[in-house]
Amino acid sequence: MAGEHDTRQNLESLTEEQAERMLADMNEVIRAGEEMRKLRAEMIKLFVGLGWTQERIARLTDMSQPAVSKQVTKYKTGDPLPTTSFSLDQQDVPWLEGRLWGLAEEISEAFEETARCARYVHAIARGKKRFTPQNVDELRRLVEEDLTLHQAQLPGSFRKAYDEIGRGLDIPAKVAATGAASVRRTLAHRIQRDRLRNDV
């Protein structure tokens, strides 16, 4: 009985603020999971548009063949799939944000202990930071600091990429890009990272 009384007292001592913080953390994880599922569905749409086989898509997405088949059938009977360009030199905002994210991640991995942008990059990866104009501005500021701080150790391609991204974000082009913003951001992120690694 005493243990039960103690438990009740402990529960009663939990403040609303504490509960709110705990649930906020859980909600972040749940939201990130939902966003990842949506992003994966959009990526499958892209793979279908590229003409990839269901078997290949199932292997890459770690999904069952029937689940992929259901998605593929839905996309093939729906609206025409958008064509996607994989050129790094595209000027829509999600693409530029993806490039910035990729650049920041490369810096973060190269200078894990000292990179100013490292915590921000980890927050993006966990779904705790989204690509709002304010967050993008903050990430740009941190990347700029890192480029100055580690200038001697970084190849010129890092600064060149940052300058291109910055110009594009400062004066956004009125471009009608095809495809979901999250997919374009993810593609640009991956392509930018690969390009930087090849230029080293």
N, C-alpha and C positions, 0 to 999 in steps of 0.2 A: 504493500500500500504506500509505503514511504517513497519508493522509487517512482510510482505512478504520480504521486503528488509533486515530486521534484520535476518530472517531465512536464507536467501541466504548468508549473511555475516558469520553467524555461521557455515554453511556448508563449506564455503570456508576456514574457519579458522581451520577446522579439518585436522590435518596432516596425511600423509600417515602412519607414525609410530603409531598414535593413532588408525587409522582404522585397521592396521595390528594386533594390540593387541586385539581389539574387536573381529575381525574375528577369531583370534587364539583361543580365549576362546570358541566361538561358534563351531569352527571346532573340538575342544577337545570333546565337548558334543556330537556332531554328530558322531564322530569316536567311542566314547565309546558306543553309541547306536548301531552302526553297529556291533561292536565287541560282544556286549551282545546278539544280534540277532543270530550271528554265533555260539556263545557259547551255546545258548539255542537249536539251531538246532542239535549241536553235542551231547548235553545232551539227546535230544529226541532219537537220534540214540542209545545211551547207554541204555535208558529205553526199547527201542524195543528189543535190544539184551538180556535184562534181562527177556523178555517175559511179560512185563507189558501191561495191557489192554489200548486201546485207551482212554477209559473213565477216567482211572486213570491218564494217561499222560495229558489229556486235563485239568483235575482239578488241577494238580500240576503246569502246565505251564501257566494256566490262558488263554488258547487258545480255540478257538471253535473246536467242534468235527470234522467238515469237514476239517479244517486246519491241525489238527493232523492226520486225516485219509490220507490226501494227502502226508504228510511227511512219515508216516509209510509205505504206499504203495511203495514210492520211495526207502526206505531203504530195504524193503523185496525183491525187484526185482533187487537190485544192488549187489555190492560185498558182500561177507560174512562179517557179523558184527564181530569186534574184541572181544575177551573175555577180561574181565577186572577183575583184582584182587583188593580186597579192603583191603589187608594187609598194615599196615602202613610202614612196613620194605621193601621198594622198593628203588632202587638206581638210577633210571634215573633222570636227572637234573630237568625236569618240576615237578616231584613228590616231590623232595627235596625242590624246590622253593615254592611249595604249602605248605609244612610243615612249612617252615620258615615264610611264610605269616600268616599262622594260629597261630603260636607261637607269632609273633609280634602283631597280633590283640588281642590275649588274654592279653598280657602285656599292650597294649594300653587301653583296657577297664578297667583293674584292677587299673591302675594308670593314669587316663586320664589327670590329671593336670601336672604330672611330667614325664610321659613316653617320652623318647627321640625319640622313633620310632612312636609316635602318628601321627604327621603330615605326615610322609611317608605312614603310613597305610591308612590315609584318602585320600591321593593322589592316591594310588593304587585303592581304592574303587571308586573314581571318574573317573578313566581311565586316569589320568594325569601322572602316572608313569607306565612304562612297565617293564617287567622282562628281562632287558638287563643285561649282566654280571656286568657292572658298578653299576647299580641300586641295584642288588642283593648284591654286595659287600658293598654298602653303608647301606643297610638294615641290613646286618649282623653286621656291626660295631655298629649301633644304638641299636640293640637287645643285643649285648654284653655289651654295656654301661648300659642298663637297668637291665640286669641280675646282674651286679655288684652293681649298685645303690640300687636295691630293693631286694638284696640277702636274707635279714632277713625275708621279708614278702612272698617270693615266695617258693612254694614247690620244692623239689629237682627234680621233674619230668620235670620242665621247663629247668633247666640246662642240664639234661640228654638228652632231646629232642634236645636242641641246639647243644650239642656235637656230637650227631649222624648226624644231618643235616650238620654241619660243616665238619666233616670227609668225608661225601659223596660228598660235593661240592668241597672240596680241591683236592680229587682224584676221579674224575667222573668215574664211572664204564661204560664199553662199553656194555650197555644193550639196546637191541632192544625192547623198550616198545611199546605196542599196544594202539591205540587211540590218538586223537588230544592232543597236549601239553596243550592247554587251559583247556580241560576237566580234564586231569590228575592233573593239578595244582589246579583246583577248588575242585576236590574230595579229594586230599591230605590236602588241606586247611581245609575243613570241618571235615574230619576224625581226623586230628591233634587237632583241637579245642575240639571236643567231647572227645577225649582221655584225654586231659589235664583237662577237667572239671570232668571227672570220677575219675581221680587220686587225685583230691583235697580232 
